[in-house]
Amino acid sequence: MPQNISHRDGNCLAGPLSEILSVEPTAAWWRCPGCGGSGPLARLHVYGPEPGLTARCPGCDHVALRMVHEEGHIWLTLGGEVGAFRFQAP
Ligand SMILES: [Zn+2]
């Protein structure tokens, strides 16, 4: 990680994330890094519900997102296997 690039803490993401997390989810558009396909959320192939919901690209099966409920929390992974975000369940 470059040491000479300034950064802010993650609190600065609260505003931008609240904008996208409060909109109608079916209006979301995805783009696949695996095959380059894209489309509305409804075109994804969703598997689950256990151990969680996994949405895959209909063109190449690349994971678009994973969503797992766990004792009062929701884990959300966008775009594959790297990292996840945990949200407080409503
Ligand atoms: Zn794909």
PDB file of the backbone (N, CA, C, O) and the ligand in Angstrom, with CONECT records:
HET     ZN  A 101       1
ATOM      1  N   MET A   1       0.849  -1.185   0.000  1.00  0.00           N
ATOM      2  CA  MET A   1       0.000   0.000   0.000  1.00  0.00           C
ATOM      3  C   MET A   1       0.889   1.240   0.000  1.00  0.00           C
ATOM      4  O   MET A   1       1.802   1.350   0.818  1.00  0.00           O
ATOM      5  N   PRO A   2       0.628   2.166  -0.908  1.00  0.00           N
ATOM      6  CA  PRO A   2       1.454   3.378  -0.972  1.00  0.00           C
ATOM      7  C   PRO A   2       1.320   4.193   0.310  1.00  0.00           C
ATOM      8  O   PRO A   2       0.218   4.393   0.821  1.00  0.00           O
ATOM      9  N   GLN A   3       2.466   4.661   0.824  1.00  0.00           N
ATOM     10  CA  GLN A   3       2.448   5.429   2.067  1.00  0.00           C
ATOM     11  C   GLN A   3       2.224   6.918   1.830  1.00  0.00           C
ATOM     12  O   GLN A   3       1.845   7.643   2.750  1.00  0.00           O
ATOM     13  N   ASN A   4       2.454   7.376   0.613  1.00  0.00           N
ATOM     14  CA  ASN A   4       2.365   8.806   0.372  1.00  0.00           C
ATOM     15  C   ASN A   4       0.991   9.255  -0.128  1.00  0.00           C
ATOM     16  O   ASN A   4       0.812  10.424  -0.470  1.00  0.00           O
ATOM     17  N   ILE A   5       0.031   8.349  -0.173  1.00  0.00           N
ATOM     18  CA  ILE A   5      -1.317   8.726  -0.601  1.00  0.00           C
ATOM     19  C   ILE A   5      -2.172   8.924   0.641  1.00  0.00           C
ATOM     20  O   ILE A   5      -2.295   8.021   1.469  1.00  0.00           O
ATOM     21  N   SER A   6      -2.762  10.112   0.769  1.00  0.00           N
ATOM     22  CA  SER A   6      -3.575  10.380   1.944  1.00  0.00           C
ATOM     23  C   SER A   6      -4.903   9.629   1.829  1.00  0.00           C
ATOM     24  O   SER A   6      -5.364   9.302   0.736  1.00  0.00           O
ATOM     25  N   HIS A   7      -5.487   9.375   2.965  1.00  0.00           N
ATOM     26  CA  HIS A   7      -6.769   8.687   2.983  1.00  0.00           C
ATOM     27  C   HIS A   7      -7.622   9.223   4.120  1.00  0.00           C
ATOM     28  O   HIS A   7      -7.126   9.891   5.027  1.00  0.00           O
ATOM     29  N   ARG A   8      -8.913   8.919   4.057  1.00  0.00           N
ATOM     30  CA  ARG A   8      -9.836   9.260   5.134  1.00  0.00           C
ATOM     31  C   ARG A   8     -10.342   7.951   5.732  1.00  0.00           C
ATOM     32  O   ARG A   8     -10.193   6.892   5.122  1.00  0.00           O
ATOM     33  N   ASP A   9     -10.943   8.019   6.925  1.00  0.00           N
ATOM     34  CA  ASP A   9     -11.465   6.776   7.492  1.00  0.00           C
ATOM     35  C   ASP A   9     -12.795   6.414   6.816  1.00  0.00           C
ATOM     36  O   ASP A   9     -13.382   7.215   6.090  1.00  0.00           O
ATOM     37  N   GLY A  10     -13.246   5.192   7.078  1.00  0.00           N
ATOM     38  CA  GLY A  10     -14.422   4.660   6.397  1.00  0.00           C
ATOM     39  C   GLY A  10     -15.717   5.399   6.685  1.00  0.00           C
ATOM     40  O   GLY A  10     -16.708   5.197   5.983  1.00  0.00           O
ATOM     41  N   ASN A  11     -15.730   6.253   7.702  1.00  0.00           N
ATOM     42  CA  ASN A  11     -16.956   7.008   7.981  1.00  0.00           C
ATOM     43  C   ASN A  11     -17.374   7.879   6.807  1.00  0.00           C
ATOM     44  O   ASN A  11     -18.551   8.214   6.676  1.00  0.00           O
ATOM     45  N   CYS A  12     -16.433   8.247   5.955  1.00  0.00           N
ATOM     46  CA  CYS A  12     -16.794   9.089   4.815  1.00  0.00           C
ATOM     47  C   CYS A  12     -17.621   8.320   3.783  1.00  0.00           C
ATOM     48  O   CYS A  12     -18.157   8.918   2.850  1.00  0.00           O
ATOM     49  N   LEU A  13     -17.727   6.994   3.947  1.00  0.00           N
ATOM     50  CA  LEU A  13     -18.556   6.195   3.037  1.00  0.00           C
ATOM     51  C   LEU A  13     -20.022   6.177   3.450  1.00  0.00           C
ATOM     52  O   LEU A  13     -20.881   5.752   2.676  1.00  0.00           O
ATOM     53  N   ALA A  14     -20.316   6.640   4.677  1.00  0.00           N
ATOM     54  CA  ALA A  14     -21.688   6.551   5.186  1.00  0.00           C
ATOM     55  C   ALA A  14     -22.683   7.259   4.266  1.00  0.00           C
ATOM     56  O   ALA A  14     -23.736   6.700   3.960  1.00  0.00           O
ATOM     57  N   GLY A  15     -22.378   8.444   3.834  1.00  0.00           N
ATOM     58  CA  GLY A  15     -23.292   9.187   2.965  1.00  0.00           C
ATOM     59  C   GLY A  15     -23.484   8.509   1.620  1.00  0.00           C
ATOM     60  O   GLY A  15     -24.616   8.219   1.234  1.00  0.00           O
ATOM     61  N   PRO A  16     -22.391   8.249   0.895  1.00  0.00           N
ATOM     62  CA  PRO A  16     -22.556   7.596  -0.406  1.00  0.00           C
ATOM     63  C   PRO A  16     -23.218   6.227  -0.317  1.00  0.00           C
ATOM     64  O   PRO A  16     -24.034   5.885  -1.172  1.00  0.00           O
ATOM     65  N   LEU A  17     -22.879   5.429   0.712  1.00  0.00           N
ATOM     66  CA  LEU A  17     -23.503   4.099   0.834  1.00  0.00           C
ATOM     67  C   LEU A  17     -24.983   4.198   1.185  1.00  0.00           C
ATOM     68  O   LEU A  17     -25.789   3.396   0.713  1.00  0.00           O
ATOM     69  N   SER A  18     -25.342   5.178   2.011  1.00  0.00           N
ATOM     70  CA  SER A  18     -26.759   5.306   2.361  1.00  0.00           C
ATOM     71  C   SER A  18     -27.585   5.659   1.127  1.00  0.00           C
ATOM     72  O   SER A  18     -28.768   5.328   1.057  1.00  0.00           O
ATOM     73  N   GLU A  19     -26.965   6.332   0.153  1.00  0.00           N
ATOM     74  CA  GLU A  19     -27.692   6.647  -1.082  1.00  0.00           C
ATOM     75  C   GLU A  19     -28.016   5.380  -1.871  1.00  0.00           C
ATOM     76  O   GLU A  19     -29.135   5.230  -2.362  1.00  0.00           O
ATOM     77  N   ILE A  20     -27.048   4.465  -1.999  1.00  0.00           N
ATOM     78  CA  ILE A  20     -27.304   3.279  -2.820  1.00  0.00           C
ATOM     79  C   ILE A  20     -28.038   2.185  -2.061  1.00  0.00           C
ATOM     80  O   ILE A  20     -28.724   1.370  -2.677  1.00  0.00           O
ATOM     81  N   LEU A  21     -27.910   2.145  -0.720  1.00  0.00           N
ATOM     82  CA  LEU A  21     -28.559   1.089   0.042  1.00  0.00           C
ATOM     83  C   LEU A  21     -30.018   1.398   0.336  1.00  0.00           C
ATOM     84  O   LEU A  21     -30.731   0.542   0.860  1.00  0.00           O
ATOM     85  N   SER A  22     -30.475   2.589   0.013  1.00  0.00           N
ATOM     86  CA  SER A  22     -31.859   2.938   0.300  1.00  0.00           C
ATOM     87  C   SER A  22     -32.721   2.966  -0.954  1.00  0.00           C
ATOM     88  O   SER A  22     -33.898   3.320  -0.876  1.00  0.00           O
ATOM     89  N   VAL A  23     -32.173   2.607  -2.095  1.00  0.00           N
ATOM     90  CA  VAL A  23     -32.959   2.618  -3.332  1.00  0.00           C
ATOM     91  C   VAL A  23     -33.575   1.248  -3.577  1.00  0.00           C
ATOM     92  O   VAL A  23     -33.208   0.269  -2.927  1.00  0.00           O
ATOM     93  N   GLU A  24     -34.492   1.183  -4.498  1.00  0.00           N
ATOM     94  CA  GLU A  24     -35.142  -0.066  -4.876  1.00  0.00           C
ATOM     95  C   GLU A  24     -34.097  -1.032  -5.443  1.00  0.00           C
ATOM     96  O   GLU A  24     -33.495  -0.742  -6.477  1.00  0.00           O
ATOM     97  N   PRO A  25     -33.869  -2.186  -4.778  1.00  0.00           N
ATOM     98  CA  PRO A  25     -32.816  -3.101  -5.226  1.00  0.00           C
ATOM     99  C   PRO A  25     -33.007  -3.622  -6.644  1.00  0.00           C
ATOM    100  O   PRO A  25     -32.028  -3.877  -7.346  1.00  0.00           O
ATOM    101  N   THR A  26     -34.261  -3.784  -7.075  1.00  0.00           N
ATOM    102  CA  THR A  26     -34.473  -4.339  -8.413  1.00  0.00           C
ATOM    103  C   THR A  26     -34.053  -3.368  -9.511  1.00  0.00           C
ATOM    104  O   THR A  26     -33.975  -3.744 -10.680  1.00  0.00           O
ATOM    105  N   ALA A  27     -33.783  -2.119  -9.133  1.00  0.00           N
ATOM    106  CA  ALA A  27     -33.306  -1.145 -10.115  1.00  0.00           C
ATOM    107  C   ALA A  27     -31.799  -1.267 -10.335  1.00  0.00           C
ATOM    108  O   ALA A  27     -31.232  -0.603 -11.203  1.00  0.00           O
ATOM    109  N   ALA A  28     -31.158  -2.123  -9.537  1.00  0.00           N
ATOM    110  CA  ALA A  28     -29.698  -2.266  -9.649  1.00  0.00           C
ATOM    111  C   ALA A  28     -29.308  -2.933 -10.964  1.00  0.00           C
ATOM    112  O   ALA A  28     -30.051  -3.752 -11.507  1.00  0.00           O
ATOM    113  N   TRP A  29     -28.144  -2.571 -11.459  1.00  0.00           N
ATOM    114  CA  TRP A  29     -27.578  -3.107 -12.694  1.00  0.00           C
ATOM    115  C   TRP A  29     -26.251  -3.729 -12.322  1.00  0.00           C
ATOM    116  O   TRP A  29     -25.500  -3.133 -11.549  1.00  0.00           O
ATOM    117  N   TRP A  30     -25.934  -4.891 -12.834  1.00  0.00           N
ATOM    118  CA  TRP A  30     -24.670  -5.538 -12.521  1.00  0.00           C
ATOM    119  C   TRP A  30     -23.847  -5.687 -13.798  1.00  0.00           C
ATOM    120  O   TRP A  30     -24.381  -5.663 -14.908  1.00  0.00           O
ATOM    121  N   ARG A  31     -22.544  -5.841 -13.617  1.00  0.00           N
ATOM    122  CA  ARG A  31     -21.641  -6.085 -14.745  1.00  0.00           C
ATOM    123  C   ARG A  31     -20.686  -7.184 -14.321  1.00  0.00           C
ATOM    124  O   ARG A  31     -20.097  -7.115 -13.243  1.00  0.00           O
ATOM    125  N   CYS A  32     -20.528  -8.195 -15.159  1.00  0.00           N
ATOM    126  CA  CYS A  32     -19.740  -9.377 -14.819  1.00  0.00           C
ATOM    127  C   CYS A  32     -18.280  -9.212 -15.230  1.00  0.00           C
ATOM    128  O   CYS A  32     -17.990  -8.946 -16.397  1.00  0.00           O
ATOM    129  N   PRO A  33     -17.356  -9.370 -14.273  1.00  0.00           N
ATOM    130  CA  PRO A  33     -15.943  -9.315 -14.630  1.00  0.00           C
ATOM    131  C   PRO A  33     -15.479 -10.599 -15.315  1.00  0.00           C
ATOM    132  O   PRO A  33     -14.401 -10.635 -15.908  1.00  0.00           O
ATOM    133  N   GLY A  34     -16.293 -11.651 -15.235  1.00  0.00           N
ATOM    134  CA  GLY A  34     -15.917 -12.923 -15.834  1.00  0.00           C
ATOM    135  C   GLY A  34     -16.113 -12.949 -17.345  1.00  0.00           C
ATOM    136  O   GLY A  34     -15.209 -13.334 -18.086  1.00  0.00           O
ATOM    137  N   CYS A  35     -17.296 -12.539 -17.802  1.00  0.00           N
ATOM    138  CA  CYS A  35     -17.613 -12.635 -19.233  1.00  0.00           C
ATOM    139  C   CYS A  35     -17.953 -11.297 -19.867  1.00  0.00           C
ATOM    140  O   CYS A  35     -18.117 -11.205 -21.083  1.00  0.00           O
ATOM    141  N   GLY A  36     -18.061 -10.253 -19.039  1.00  0.00           N
ATOM    142  CA  GLY A  36     -18.383  -8.933 -19.580  1.00  0.00           C
ATOM    143  C   GLY A  36     -19.872  -8.699 -19.755  1.00  0.00           C
ATOM    144  O   GLY A  36     -20.286  -7.628 -20.197  1.00  0.00           O
ATOM    145  N   GLY A  37     -20.682  -9.697 -19.411  1.00  0.00           N
ATOM    146  CA  GLY A  37     -22.127  -9.534 -19.517  1.00  0.00           C
ATOM    147  C   GLY A  37     -22.636  -8.512 -18.516  1.00  0.00           C
ATOM    148  O   GLY A  37     -21.961  -8.216 -17.530  1.00  0.00           O
ATOM    149  N   SER A  38     -23.808  -7.979 -18.759  1.00  0.00           N
ATOM    150  CA  SER A  38     -24.410  -7.041 -17.824  1.00  0.00           C
ATOM    151  C   SER A  38     -25.915  -7.118 -17.960  1.00  0.00           C
ATOM    152  O   SER A  38     -26.442  -7.659 -18.933  1.00  0.00           O
ATOM    153  N   GLY A  39     -26.595  -6.572 -16.975  1.00  0.00           N
ATOM    154  CA  GLY A  39     -28.046  -6.584 -17.036  1.00  0.00           C
ATOM    155  C   GLY A  39     -28.649  -6.213 -15.709  1.00  0.00           C
ATOM    156  O   GLY A  39     -27.933  -5.928 -14.748  1.00  0.00           O
ATOM    157  N   PRO A  40     -29.981  -6.215 -15.650  1.00  0.00           N
ATOM    158  CA  PRO A  40     -30.665  -5.891 -14.407  1.00  0.00           C
ATOM    159  C   PRO A  40     -30.542  -7.041 -13.411  1.00  0.00           C
ATOM    160  O   PRO A  40     -30.278  -8.185 -13.782  1.00  0.00           O
ATOM    161  N   LEU A  41     -30.737  -6.707 -12.153  1.00  0.00           N
ATOM    162  CA  LEU A  41     -30.641  -7.680 -11.067  1.00  0.00           C
ATOM    163  C   LEU A  41     -31.475  -8.930 -11.346  1.00  0.00           C
ATOM    164  O   LEU A  41     -31.061 -10.037 -11.004  1.00  0.00           O
ATOM    165  N   ALA A  42     -32.633  -8.763 -11.956  1.00  0.00           N
ATOM    166  CA  ALA A  42     -33.556  -9.877 -12.197  1.00  0.00           C
ATOM    167  C   ALA A  42     -32.955 -10.961 -13.089  1.00  0.00           C
ATOM    168  O   ALA A  42     -33.428 -12.097 -13.054  1.00  0.00           O
ATOM    169  N   ARG A  43     -31.935 -10.655 -13.884  1.00  0.00           N
ATOM    170  CA  ARG A  43     -31.358 -11.660 -14.790  1.00  0.00           C
ATOM    171  C   ARG A  43     -30.402 -12.607 -14.075  1.00  0.00           C
ATOM    172  O   ARG A  43     -30.074 -13.668 -14.608  1.00  0.00           O
ATOM    173  N   LEU A  44     -29.949 -12.241 -12.873  1.00  0.00           N
ATOM    174  CA  LEU A  44     -29.016 -13.101 -12.151  1.00  0.00           C
ATOM    175  C   LEU A  44     -29.698 -14.413 -11.768  1.00  0.00           C
ATOM    176  O   LEU A  44     -30.908 -14.444 -11.549  1.00  0.00           O
ATOM    177  N   HIS A  45     -28.931 -15.483 -11.689  1.00  0.00           N
ATOM    178  CA  HIS A  45     -29.435 -16.779 -11.230  1.00  0.00           C
ATOM    179  C   HIS A  45     -29.122 -16.893  -9.744  1.00  0.00           C
ATOM    180  O   HIS A  45     -27.958 -16.825  -9.346  1.00  0.00           O
ATOM    181  N   VAL A  46     -30.153 -17.066  -8.921  1.00  0.00           N
ATOM    182  CA  VAL A  46     -29.985 -17.046  -7.469  1.00  0.00           C
ATOM    183  C   VAL A  46     -30.170 -18.450  -6.905  1.00  0.00           C
ATOM    184  O   VAL A  46     -31.142 -19.137  -7.218  1.00  0.00           O
ATOM    185  N   TYR A  47     -29.222 -18.862  -6.069  1.00  0.00           N
ATOM    186  CA  TYR A  47     -29.247 -20.178  -5.427  1.00  0.00           C
ATOM    187  C   TYR A  47     -29.327 -19.985  -3.917  1.00  0.00           C
ATOM    188  O   TYR A  47     -28.815 -18.997  -3.392  1.00  0.00           O
ATOM    189  N   GLY A  48     -29.947 -20.894  -3.234  1.00  0.00           N
ATOM    190  CA  GLY A  48     -30.077 -20.800  -1.789  1.00  0.00           C
ATOM    191  C   GLY A  48     -31.431 -21.346  -1.373  1.00  0.00           C
ATOM    192  O   GLY A  48     -32.073 -21.990  -2.204  1.00  0.00           O
ATOM    193  N   PRO A  49     -31.913 -21.144  -0.168  1.00  0.00           N
ATOM    194  CA  PRO A  49     -31.459 -20.093   0.747  1.00  0.00           C
ATOM    195  C   PRO A  49     -30.297 -20.474   1.660  1.00  0.00           C
ATOM    196  O   PRO A  49     -29.701 -19.588   2.273  1.00  0.00           O
ATOM    197  N   GLU A  50     -29.952 -21.757   1.775  1.00  0.00           N
ATOM    198  CA  GLU A  50     -28.886 -22.140   2.706  1.00  0.00           C
ATOM    199  C   GLU A  50     -27.626 -22.531   1.962  1.00  0.00           C
ATOM    200  O   GLU A  50     -27.699 -23.170   0.913  1.00  0.00           O
ATOM    201  N   PRO A  51     -26.474 -22.158   2.490  1.00  0.00           N
ATOM    202  CA  PRO A  51     -26.210 -21.407   3.717  1.00  0.00           C
ATOM    203  C   PRO A  51     -26.439 -19.910   3.572  1.00  0.00           C
ATOM    204  O   PRO A  51     -26.277 -19.163   4.537  1.00  0.00           O
ATOM    205  N   GLY A  52     -26.810 -19.466   2.384  1.00  0.00           N
ATOM    206  CA  GLY A  52     -27.122 -18.069   2.112  1.00  0.00           C
ATOM    207  C   GLY A  52     -27.542 -17.975   0.661  1.00  0.00           C
ATOM    208  O   GLY A  52     -27.554 -18.975  -0.057  1.00  0.00           O
ATOM    209  N   LEU A  53     -27.886 -16.778   0.231  1.00  0.00           N
ATOM    210  CA  LEU A  53     -28.255 -16.581  -1.163  1.00  0.00           C
ATOM    211  C   LEU A  53     -27.006 -16.259  -1.968  1.00  0.00           C
ATOM    212  O   LEU A  53     -26.210 -15.401  -1.584  1.00  0.00           O
ATOM    213  N   THR A  54     -26.845 -16.940  -3.066  1.00  0.00           N
ATOM    214  CA  THR A  54     -25.733 -16.675  -3.974  1.00  0.00           C
ATOM    215  C   THR A  54     -26.313 -16.352  -5.339  1.00  0.00           C
ATOM    216  O   THR A  54     -27.064 -17.144  -5.908  1.00  0.00           O
ATOM    217  N   ALA A  55     -25.961 -15.181  -5.863  1.00  0.00           N
ATOM    218  CA  ALA A  55     -26.427 -14.771  -7.190  1.00  0.00           C
ATOM    219  C   ALA A  55     -25.273 -14.901  -8.166  1.00  0.00           C
ATOM    220  O   ALA A  55     -24.179 -14.395  -7.917  1.00  0.00           O
ATOM    221  N   ARG A  56     -25.517 -15.579  -9.275  1.00  0.00           N
ATOM    222  CA  ARG A  56     -24.469 -15.843 -10.265  1.00  0.00           C
ATOM    223  C   ARG A  56     -24.854 -15.276 -11.626  1.00  0.00           C
ATOM    224  O   ARG A  56     -26.031 -15.146 -11.961  1.00  0.00           O
ATOM    225  N   CYS A  57     -23.833 -14.948 -12.390  1.00  0.00           N
ATOM    226  CA  CYS A  57     -24.003 -14.474 -13.755  1.00  0.00           C
ATOM    227  C   CYS A  57     -24.672 -15.580 -14.584  1.00  0.00           C
ATOM    228  O   CYS A  57     -24.235 -16.729 -14.523  1.00  0.00           O
ATOM    229  N   PRO A  58     -25.703 -15.265 -15.345  1.00  0.00           N
ATOM    230  CA  PRO A  58     -26.347 -16.278 -16.172  1.00  0.00           C
ATOM    231  C   PRO A  58     -25.481 -16.698 -17.361  1.00  0.00           C
ATOM    232  O   PRO A  58     -25.733 -17.732 -17.977  1.00  0.00           O
ATOM    233  N   GLY A  59     -24.468 -15.904 -17.681  1.00  0.00           N
ATOM    234  CA  GLY A  59     -23.625 -16.209 -18.825  1.00  0.00           C
ATOM    235  C   GLY A  59     -22.454 -17.122 -18.506  1.00  0.00           C
ATOM    236  O   GLY A  59     -22.080 -17.965 -19.322  1.00  0.00           O
ATOM    237  N   CYS A  60     -21.857 -16.956 -17.293  1.00  0.00           N
ATOM    238  CA  CYS A  60     -20.635 -17.719 -17.006  1.00  0.00           C
ATOM    239  C   CYS A  60     -20.581 -18.261 -15.584  1.00  0.00           C
ATOM    240  O   CYS A  60     -19.581 -18.872 -15.206  1.00  0.00           O
ATOM    241  N   ASP A  61     -21.621 -18.058 -14.787  1.00  0.00           N
ATOM    242  CA  ASP A  61     -21.687 -18.562 -13.413  1.00  0.00           C
ATOM    243  C   ASP A  61     -20.798 -17.819 -12.425  1.00  0.00           C
ATOM    244  O   ASP A  61     -20.695 -18.243 -11.274  1.00  0.00           O
ATOM    245  N   HIS A  62     -20.152 -16.729 -12.827  1.00  0.00           N
ATOM    246  CA  HIS A  62     -19.331 -15.946 -11.901  1.00  0.00           C
ATOM    247  C   HIS A  62     -20.235 -15.426 -10.771  1.00  0.00           C
ATOM    248  O   HIS A  62     -21.372 -15.026 -11.021  1.00  0.00           O
ATOM    249  N   VAL A  63     -19.729 -15.435  -9.533  1.00  0.00           N
ATOM    250  CA  VAL A  63     -20.529 -14.969  -8.401  1.00  0.00           C
ATOM    251  C   VAL A  63     -20.668 -13.448  -8.458  1.00  0.00           C
ATOM    252  O   VAL A  63     -19.678 -12.717  -8.478  1.00  0.00           O
ATOM    253  N   ALA A  64     -21.920 -12.993  -8.485  1.00  0.00           N
ATOM    254  CA  ALA A  64     -22.193 -11.550  -8.471  1.00  0.00           C
ATOM    255  C   ALA A  64     -22.324 -11.044  -7.037  1.00  0.00           C
ATOM    256  O   ALA A  64     -21.841  -9.959  -6.712  1.00  0.00           O
ATOM    257  N   LEU A  65     -22.972 -11.823  -6.187  1.00  0.00           N
ATOM    258  CA  LEU A  65     -23.079 -11.449  -4.778  1.00  0.00           C
ATOM    259  C   LEU A  65     -23.476 -12.647  -3.945  1.00  0.00           C
ATOM    260  O   LEU A  65     -24.055 -13.619  -4.429  1.00  0.00           O
ATOM    261  N   ARG A  66     -23.135 -12.537  -2.654  1.00  0.00           N
ATOM    262  CA  ARG A  66     -23.571 -13.519  -1.668  1.00  0.00           C
ATOM    263  C   ARG A  66     -24.159 -12.754  -0.501  1.00  0.00           C
ATOM    264  O   ARG A  66     -23.659 -11.693  -0.127  1.00  0.00           O
ATOM    265  N   MET A  67     -25.228 -13.299   0.077  1.00  0.00           N
ATOM    266  CA  MET A  67     -25.894 -12.661   1.207  1.00  0.00           C
ATOM    267  C   MET A  67     -26.234 -13.738   2.219  1.00  0.00           C
ATOM    268  O   MET A  67     -26.954 -14.689   1.915  1.00  0.00           O
ATOM    269  N   VAL A  68     -25.709 -13.579   3.428  1.00  0.00           N
ATOM    270  CA  VAL A  68     -25.898 -14.591   4.467  1.00  0.00           C
ATOM    271  C   VAL A  68     -26.438 -13.930   5.735  1.00  0.00           C
ATOM    272  O   VAL A  68     -25.863 -12.962   6.232  1.00  0.00           O
ATOM    273  N   HIS A  69     -27.546 -14.462   6.253  1.00  0.00           N
ATOM    274  CA  HIS A  69     -28.088 -14.003   7.535  1.00  0.00           C
ATOM    275  C   HIS A  69     -27.441 -14.822   8.641  1.00  0.00           C
ATOM    276  O   HIS A  69     -27.285 -16.037   8.518  1.00  0.00           O
ATOM    277  N   GLU A  70     -27.062 -14.138   9.734  1.00  0.00           N
ATOM    278  CA  GLU A  70     -26.401 -14.824  10.830  1.00  0.00           C
ATOM    279  C   GLU A  70     -26.719 -14.110  12.139  1.00  0.00           C
ATOM    280  O   GLU A  70     -26.142 -13.059  12.419  1.00  0.00           O
ATOM    281  N   GLU A  71     -27.609 -14.649  12.928  1.00  0.00           N
ATOM    282  CA  GLU A  71     -27.925 -14.159  14.268  1.00  0.00           C
ATOM    283  C   GLU A  71     -27.891 -12.640  14.393  1.00  0.00           C
ATOM    284  O   GLU A  71     -27.015 -12.084  15.057  1.00  0.00           O
ATOM    285  N   GLY A  72     -28.841 -11.978  13.757  1.00  0.00           N
ATOM    286  CA  GLY A  72     -28.959 -10.538  13.902  1.00  0.00           C
ATOM    287  C   GLY A  72     -28.104  -9.725  12.959  1.00  0.00           C
ATOM    288  O   GLY A  72     -28.102  -8.496  13.029  1.00  0.00           O
ATOM    289  N   HIS A  73     -27.375 -10.389  12.075  1.00  0.00           N
ATOM    290  CA  HIS A  73     -26.526  -9.675  11.130  1.00  0.00           C
ATOM    291  C   HIS A  73     -26.751 -10.203   9.722  1.00  0.00           C
ATOM    292  O   HIS A  73     -27.251 -11.310   9.523  1.00  0.00           O
ATOM    293  N   ILE A  74     -26.374  -9.395   8.769  1.00  0.00           N
ATOM    294  CA  ILE A  74     -26.411  -9.804   7.371  1.00  0.00           C
ATOM    295  C   ILE A  74     -25.025  -9.559   6.783  1.00  0.00           C
ATOM    296  O   ILE A  74     -24.514  -8.440   6.813  1.00  0.00           O
ATOM    297  N   TRP A  75     -24.423 -10.625   6.247  1.00  0.00           N
ATOM    298  CA  TRP A  75     -23.135 -10.506   5.573  1.00  0.00           C
ATOM    299  C   TRP A  75     -23.394 -10.348   4.080  1.00  0.00           C
ATOM    300  O   TRP A  75     -24.170 -11.102   3.493  1.00  0.00           O
ATOM    301  N   LEU A  76     -22.745  -9.372   3.478  1.00  0.00           N
ATOM    302  CA  LEU A  76     -22.933  -9.131   2.056  1.00  0.00           C
ATOM    303  C   LEU A  76     -21.580  -9.100   1.363  1.00  0.00           C
ATOM    304  O   LEU A  76     -20.701  -8.322   1.733  1.00  0.00           O
ATOM    305  N   THR A  77     -21.422  -9.942   0.367  1.00  0.00           N
ATOM    306  CA  THR A  77     -20.212  -9.956  -0.451  1.00  0.00           C
ATOM    307  C   THR A  77     -20.613  -9.566  -1.865  1.00  0.00           C
ATOM    308  O   THR A  77     -21.488 -10.187  -2.468  1.00  0.00           O
ATOM    309  N   LEU A  78     -19.981  -8.558  -2.373  1.00  0.00           N
ATOM    310  CA  LEU A  78     -20.280  -8.115  -3.729  1.00  0.00           C
ATOM    311  C   LEU A  78     -19.162  -8.528  -4.664  1.00  0.00           C
ATOM    312  O   LEU A  78     -17.999  -8.201  -4.431  1.00  0.00           O
ATOM    313  N   GLY A  79     -19.507  -9.240  -5.712  1.00  0.00           N
ATOM    314  CA  GLY A  79     -18.576  -9.484  -6.791  1.00  0.00           C
ATOM    315  C   GLY A  79     -17.599 -10.620  -6.638  1.00  0.00           C
ATOM    316  O   GLY A  79     -16.667 -10.690  -7.439  1.00  0.00           O
ATOM    317  N   GLY A  80     -17.724 -11.509  -5.691  1.00  0.00           N
ATOM    318  CA  GLY A  80     -16.824 -12.643  -5.663  1.00  0.00           C
ATOM    319  C   GLY A  80     -16.368 -13.022  -4.283  1.00  0.00           C
ATOM    320  O   GLY A  80     -17.104 -12.873  -3.308  1.00  0.00           O
ATOM    321  N   GLU A  81     -15.160 -13.509  -4.202  1.00  0.00           N
ATOM    322  CA  GLU A  81     -14.698 -14.144  -2.978  1.00  0.00           C
ATOM    323  C   GLU A  81     -13.865 -13.239  -2.081  1.00  0.00           C
ATOM    324  O   GLU A  81     -13.403 -13.695  -1.035  1.00  0.00           O
ATOM    325  N   VAL A  82     -13.659 -12.009  -2.437  1.00  0.00           N
ATOM    326  CA  VAL A  82     -12.754 -11.153  -1.681  1.00  0.00           C
ATOM    327  C   VAL A  82     -13.529 -10.269  -0.721  1.00  0.00           C
ATOM    328  O   VAL A  82     -14.204  -9.331  -1.143  1.00  0.00           O
ATOM    329  N   GLY A  83     -13.433 -10.566   0.573  1.00  0.00           N
ATOM    330  CA  GLY A  83     -14.002  -9.714   1.607  1.00  0.00           C
ATOM    331  C   GLY A  83     -15.522  -9.789   1.657  1.00  0.00           C
ATOM    332  O   GLY A  83     -16.170 -10.351   0.774  1.00  0.00           O
ATOM    333  N   ALA A  84     -16.065  -9.209   2.713  1.00  0.00           N
ATOM    334  CA  ALA A  84     -17.500  -9.162   2.897  1.00  0.00           C
ATOM    335  C   ALA A  84     -17.828  -8.002   3.819  1.00  0.00           C
ATOM    336  O   ALA A  84     -16.984  -7.551   4.592  1.00  0.00           O
ATOM    337  N   PHE A  85     -19.053  -7.527   3.731  1.00  0.00           N
ATOM    338  CA  PHE A  85     -19.516  -6.490   4.633  1.00  0.00           C
ATOM    339  C   PHE A  85     -20.633  -7.066   5.476  1.00  0.00           C
ATOM    340  O   PHE A  85     -21.493  -7.783   4.965  1.00  0.00           O
ATOM    341  N   ARG A  86     -20.628  -6.758   6.768  1.00  0.00           N
ATOM    342  CA  ARG A  86     -21.678  -7.232   7.661  1.00  0.00           C
ATOM    343  C   ARG A  86     -22.527  -6.051   8.066  1.00  0.00           C
ATOM    344  O   ARG A  86     -21.995  -5.043   8.530  1.00  0.00           O
ATOM    345  N   PHE A  87     -23.846  -6.150   7.903  1.00  0.00           N
ATOM    346  CA  PHE A  87     -24.775  -5.099   8.269  1.00  0.00           C
ATOM    347  C   PHE A  87     -25.653  -5.586   9.406  1.00  0.00           C
ATOM    348  O   PHE A  87     -25.955  -6.776   9.503  1.00  0.00           O
ATOM    349  N   GLN A  88     -26.062  -4.662  10.266  1.00  0.00           N
ATOM    350  CA  GLN A  88     -27.019  -4.980  11.318  1.00  0.00           C
ATOM    351  C   GLN A  88     -28.353  -5.277  10.658  1.00  0.00           C
ATOM    352  O   GLN A  88     -28.820  -4.478   9.846  1.00  0.00           O
ATOM    353  N   ALA A  89     -28.977  -6.391  10.978  1.00  0.00           N
ATOM    354  CA  ALA A  89     -30.269  -6.722  10.393  1.00  0.00           C
ATOM    355  C   ALA A  89     -31.331  -5.785  10.941  1.00  0.00           C
ATOM    356  O   ALA A  89     -31.303  -5.449  12.125  1.00  0.00           O
ATOM    357  N   PRO A  90     -32.273  -5.354  10.100  1.00  0.00           N
ATOM    358  CA  PRO A  90     -33.327  -4.454  10.588  1.00  0.00           C
ATOM    359  C   PRO A  90     -34.276  -5.174  11.525  1.00  0.00           C
ATOM    360  O   PRO A  90     -35.223  -4.569  12.030  1.00  0.00           O
TER     361      PRO A  90
HETATM  362 ZN    ZN A 101     -20.417 -13.658 -16.603  1.00  0.00          ZN2+
END
